[in-house]
């Protein structure tokens, strides 16, 4: 007799509870999708099924989280899955530790701000029932590796107002041990207010120092805040092309990266988390030669790429629970689930929770996020980052590429340092175009028959670079003698045109960096700055023998000269009258007769005028009154002369005072111009022809500068402008009208000169 063995299949149901925040709609969706996919995949959960109960709470509400968890335990659950913030996670940890319920926790940050690690409370009895499915925050380790590779010594960290700055404690400790100078600054949600506050509270010197600090920065911001922040920094001229900013955020999409790179100037580096197994879609989605019907397996839907990182870890957490359920049944150590009442003091913890947690801790799966296990201190330690970047000279938005990767096991894989040319220019000869401009580029004394040689500040820099990098160079002067400006047909003239046309490899001179030029060529870091100024001829001070007469007008001197003889005649007559009255011969005690000559009277009056006195004897009252009045007059005249003479000798008077652009535009005696097709020429053209410019000063300046297409007043070179100012002085002479010419030094200074 044949005995037929009958196989009876038992279907086990595993009740699982889940707590999500109300604003995490995708978490509920992904959790149910994971359970649905398990029913299609017999590799993990064969004849078993997972039942679930989901509770939604307000964002980061610990009290409501505990309430909902107690209700789930009262219904009878084997495990709890939560995707919440840190406050709710700590409350759930305390409850699940007390009730011995396995708890898989996924930390989420829905506002896009980089997350700071949750500090979970240690279990009182040493048994851990809360396991962190999402790995601990490893951005600090990646950032410290990055700044070490880049050899940064001083930088600033901007963090979002929603970011928990305590998460930077480990990073700052390591940076301090390495001797790095790190500054911190919070960025408010109103980014525009941040920059307006800077400009209203900082002086120009402080802003320049702050601009230098911004050259190296780490941004711990949400993608939206970071984009606005970078845009404002560029608009306010606080960011430059030699800056290097690092944006660190685990969750940032390709689209957001491209927006950041388009907004930024200089070099941009992005750190984000990656999941390499995403490309293994076919292997993951085919079971027993059949394709699993899941949204995750349909590349046309793009469902996987649209999920947040927390949702991906939530999906893998369900797979980890299913794996633990199966292993527990396989070991035949199953414990029935008893209903737990959180409010009843006599309620005992679940006696099967410890064994179930052990199966979770020592289990291992390969899911959407890669390898997952909890053997490292009760947390999933497997995490990998990619470091994307664009270099200073690359075209924005086109050459963003992966520079390196970082994982928790091997650390950094790749190099983040900028490519240097120290070893790649040996024996290369560069063509260098230049434009003569003292003292930057000048022609040196040349030996007959030898090539033309150059000297100057810029030549010294070029020689130093050639020595360091090992290249040689051939130098020539630009044919049109211009620095470079755009033409009507879209081409460029001058040195910029030589570079664009590939006729020269390098241009070196005192050239101004402008946005238009930066769009077509790359500039080195500027090593010297000049502001726009006014160049005028200086009047020569010549000695004049009659300068002592300058304090008084000629009429005053004529009156003084006439007053002396008039007063002298009056004194002579009064003394004659006195002498007639004293005709008696003098006695032994009587004074000698007074001299009554006209010459002596004039001498007495002159001596009184120059405050030297005289040997006069005035006994009559009339003579005393006359001389006293004269003395008072001479005192006033001498005091006025002394004051006017001091002012005349110490104060230099300018007949044609031009100190500002407003002064220059209001006067008509001085003509002025600048170097045609220069940066300053273009600056005045843009300002003078802008209909929205409220100040009419630049419109008036541009009319004079561009008179007859710039042929009348403007010049072709700075040297010509200086020579024209000097020649006009020689023609007209000192103290007369003088020539003024706007003249630009392309390193940044403007010169003006005057009246033809």
GIRAVEN-V631885 format. One record per backbone hydrogen bond with DSSP energy under -1.0 kcal/mol. NH is the residue of the N-H (numbers start at 1). CO is the residue of the C=O. E is the energy in kcal/mol with one decimal. If there is no record, write none. Layout:
NH;CO;E + NH;CO;E
This chain:
14;49;-2.2 + 16;51;-2.5 + 17;79;-2.5 + 18;53;-2.3 + 19;81;-2.4 + 20;55;-2.5 + 22;57;-2.6 + 24;21;-1.8 + 29;25;-1.5 + 30;26;-3.2 + 31;27;-2.5 + 32;28;-1.9 + 33;29;-1.9 + 34;30;-2.5 + 35;31;-1.7 + 36;32;-2.2 + 37;33;-2.5 + 38;34;-1.8 + 39;35;-1.1 + 49;12;-3.0 + 51;14;-1.3 + 53;16;-1.9 + 55;18;-2.8 + 57;20;-2.4 + 61;58;-1.3 + 65;61;-1.9 + 66;62;-2.1 + 67;63;-2.0 + 68;64;-2.5 + 69;65;-2.1 + 70;66;-2.3 + 71;67;-1.8 + 72;68;-2.0 + 73;69;-2.3 + 74;70;-2.0 + 75;71;-1.3 + 76;72;-1.1 + 78;15;-3.0 + 80;102;-2.7 + 81;17;-2.6 + 82;104;-2.4 + 83;19;-2.0 + 89;85;-1.7 + 90;86;-2.3 + 91;87;-1.6 + 92;88;-2.4 + 93;89;-2.2 + 94;90;-1.8 + 95;91;-1.6 + 96;92;-2.9 + 97;93;-2.4 + 98;94;-1.5 + 99;95;-2.1 + 100;96;-1.0 + 101;96;-1.8 + 103;129;-3.0 + 104;80;-2.6 + 105;131;-2.8 + 106;82;-2.6 + 108;84;-1.5 + 112;109;-1.2 + 120;118;-1.1 + 131;103;-3.1 + 132;378;-1.7 + 133;105;-2.1 + 142;138;-1.9 + 143;139;-2.9 + 144;140;-2.3 + 145;141;-1.8 + 146;142;-2.2 + 147;143;-2.6 + 148;144;-1.4 + 149;145;-2.2 + 150;146;-2.5 + 152;147;-2.0 + 155;181;-2.1 + 156;216;-1.7 + 157;183;-3.1 + 158;218;-2.8 + 159;185;-1.8 + 160;220;-2.2 + 161;187;-1.2 + 163;160;-1.3 + 165;163;-1.0 + 167;164;-2.4 + 168;165;-1.9 + 169;166;-1.5 + 172;168;-2.8 + 173;169;-2.1 + 174;170;-2.2 + 175;171;-2.4 + 176;172;-2.2 + 177;173;-2.0 + 178;174;-1.5 + 179;176;-1.1 + 180;175;-2.7 + 181;153;-3.0 + 183;155;-1.8 + 185;157;-2.2 + 187;159;-2.7 + 191;189;-1.5 + 195;191;-1.4 + 196;192;-2.2 + 197;193;-2.0 + 198;194;-1.5 + 199;195;-2.0 + 200;196;-1.3 + 201;197;-1.6 + 202;198;-2.2 + 207;203;-2.5 + 208;204;-2.2 + 209;205;-1.9 + 210;206;-2.5 + 211;207;-2.7 + 212;208;-1.7 + 213;209;-1.8 + 214;210;-1.9 + 215;212;-1.0 + 216;213;-1.3 + 217;244;-1.6 + 218;156;-2.5 + 219;246;-3.4 + 220;158;-3.5 + 226;222;-2.9 + 227;223;-2.0 + 228;224;-2.0 + 229;225;-2.6 + 230;226;-2.6 + 231;227;-2.2 + 232;228;-2.5 + 233;229;-2.2 + 234;230;-2.2 + 235;231;-2.5 + 236;232;-2.2 + 237;234;-1.3 + 238;233;-2.4 + 239;233;-1.4 + 243;240;-1.5 + 244;215;-3.2 + 245;267;-2.2 + 246;217;-2.7 + 247;269;-3.4 + 248;219;-2.1 + 249;271;-2.4 + 257;253;-2.0 + 258;254;-2.2 + 259;255;-1.9 + 260;256;-2.0 + 261;257;-2.4 + 262;258;-2.2 + 263;259;-1.6 + 264;260;-1.5 + 267;243;-2.6 + 268;390;-1.1 + 269;245;-2.5 + 270;388;-2.9 + 271;247;-2.9 + 272;386;-1.9 + 273;250;-1.4 + 274;384;-2.4 + 278;275;-1.8 + 279;276;-1.3 + 280;277;-1.7 + 284;280;-2.1 + 285;281;-2.2 + 287;290;-3.0 + 290;287;-1.5 + 292;285;-3.6 + 294;292;-1.5 + 297;294;-1.3 + 298;295;-1.1 + 307;304;-1.1 + 312;308;-1.6 + 313;309;-2.0 + 314;310;-1.6 + 315;311;-2.0 + 316;312;-1.9 + 317;313;-1.8 + 318;314;-1.5 + 319;315;-1.4 + 320;316;-2.2 + 321;317;-2.2 + 322;318;-2.3 + 323;319;-2.2 + 324;320;-2.0 + 325;321;-2.7 + 326;322;-2.1 + 327;323;-2.0 + 328;324;-2.1 + 329;325;-1.9 + 330;326;-2.2 + 331;327;-1.8 + 333;328;-1.6 + 340;73;-1.8 + 347;344;-1.4 + 350;99;-2.0 + 353;350;-1.1 + 356;352;-2.0 + 357;353;-2.2 + 358;354;-1.8 + 359;355;-1.8 + 360;356;-1.8 + 361;357;-2.7 + 362;358;-2.2 + 365;372;-1.8 + 367;370;-2.5 + 370;367;-1.2 + 372;365;-2.5 + 377;375;-1.3 + 379;376;-1.2 + 380;132;-2.4 + 385;406;-3.7 + 386;272;-2.7 + 387;404;-2.9 + 388;270;-2.7 + 389;401;-2.2 + 390;268;-1.6 + 394;391;-1.1 + 398;395;-1.6 + 399;395;-1.1 + 401;389;-1.9 + 403;387;-3.3 + 404;387;-1.3 + 405;413;-1.8 + 406;385;-2.6 + 407;411;-1.6 + 408;383;-1.8 + 411;407;-1.9 + 413;405;-3.2 + 424;421;-1.1 + 427;470;-1.6 + 428;425;-1.6 + 430;472;-3.0 + 432;474;-3.2 + 433;506;-2.6 + 434;476;-2.0 + 437;441;-2.1 + 440;437;-1.7 + 441;437;-2.5 + 442;455;-3.1 + 444;453;-2.2 + 450;447;-2.4 + 455;442;-2.8 + 457;439;-1.8 + 459;440;-1.0 + 460;456;-2.0 + 461;457;-1.8 + 462;458;-2.3 + 463;459;-2.6 + 464;460;-2.0 + 465;461;-2.3 + 466;462;-2.4 + 467;463;-1.9 + 468;464;-2.1 + 469;465;-3.1 + 470;466;-1.6 + 472;428;-3.2 + 474;430;-3.0 + 476;432;-2.2 + 478;434;-2.3 + 487;491;-3.3 + 490;487;-1.6 + 493;485;-1.6 + 495;482;-1.3 + 496;483;-1.4 + 497;493;-1.6 + 498;494;-1.5 + 499;495;-1.8 + 500;496;-2.6 + 501;497;-2.4 + 502;499;-1.5 + 503;498;-1.8 + 504;498;-1.3 + 505;431;-2.4 + 506;431;-2.0 + 508;433;-2.2 + 511;509;-1.7 + 518;514;-2.3 + 519;515;-1.2 + 520;517;-1.3 + 521;517;-2.2 + 547;544;-2.0 + 549;546;-1.5 + 550;547;-1.2 + 557;553;-2.0 + 558;554;-2.3 + 559;555;-2.1 + 560;556;-2.3 + 561;557;-2.5 + 562;558;-2.0 + 563;559;-2.0 + 564;560;-1.5 + 566;562;-1.5 + 567;563;-2.6 + 568;564;-2.1 + 569;565;-2.4 + 570;566;-1.9 + 571;567;-2.4 + 572;568;-2.4 + 573;569;-2.4 + 574;570;-2.2 + 575;571;-2.3 + 576;572;-1.9 + 577;573;-2.2 + 578;574;-1.8 + 579;575;-2.1 + 580;576;-1.9 + 581;577;-1.5 + 601;597;-1.4 + 602;598;-2.2 + 603;599;-2.3 + 604;600;-2.1 + 605;601;-2.1 + 606;602;-2.6 + 607;603;-2.7 + 608;604;-1.9 + 609;605;-1.7 + 610;606;-2.1 + 611;608;-1.0 + 612;607;-3.5 + 613;607;-1.3 + 616;614;-1.5 + 624;620;-1.6 + 625;621;-2.2 + 626;622;-2.2 + 627;623;-2.4 + 628;624;-2.5 + 629;625;-2.0 + 630;626;-1.8 + 631;627;-2.6 + 632;628;-2.0 + 633;629;-2.0 + 634;630;-2.6 + 635;631;-2.0 + 636;632;-1.8 + 637;633;-2.3 + 638;634;-2.6 + 639;635;-2.1 + 640;636;-2.2 + 641;637;-2.4 + 642;638;-2.3 + 643;639;-2.0 + 644;640;-2.4 + 645;641;-2.5 + 646;642;-2.0 + 647;643;-2.0 + 648;644;-2.2 + 649;645;-2.1 + 650;646;-1.4 + 651;647;-1.8 + 664;660;-1.8 + 665;661;-2.5 + 666;662;-1.5 + 667;663;-1.0 + 671;754;-1.3 + 676;715;-3.0 + 678;675;-1.1 + 682;678;-2.3 + 683;679;-2.0 + 684;680;-2.5 + 685;681;-1.8 + 686;682;-2.5 + 687;683;-2.4 + 688;684;-2.7 + 689;685;-1.7 + 693;690;-1.4 + 700;696;-1.9 + 701;697;-2.3 + 702;698;-2.6 + 703;699;-1.7 + 704;700;-1.5 + 705;701;-2.6 + 706;702;-2.7 + 707;704;-1.1 + 709;706;-1.3 + 711;708;-1.8 + 712;707;-1.5 + 715;674;-1.9 + 721;717;-1.7 + 722;718;-2.3 + 723;719;-2.4 + 724;720;-2.3 + 725;721;-1.8 + 726;722;-2.2 + 727;723;-2.8 + 728;724;-1.8 + 729;725;-1.4 + 730;726;-1.8 + 731;727;-1.8 + 732;728;-2.4 + 733;729;-2.3 + 736;733;-1.2 + 740;753;-2.6 + 740;754;-1.5 + 743;751;-3.3 + 745;749;-4.2 + 748;745;-3.3 + 749;745;-1.4 + 751;743;-3.2 + 755;738;-3.2
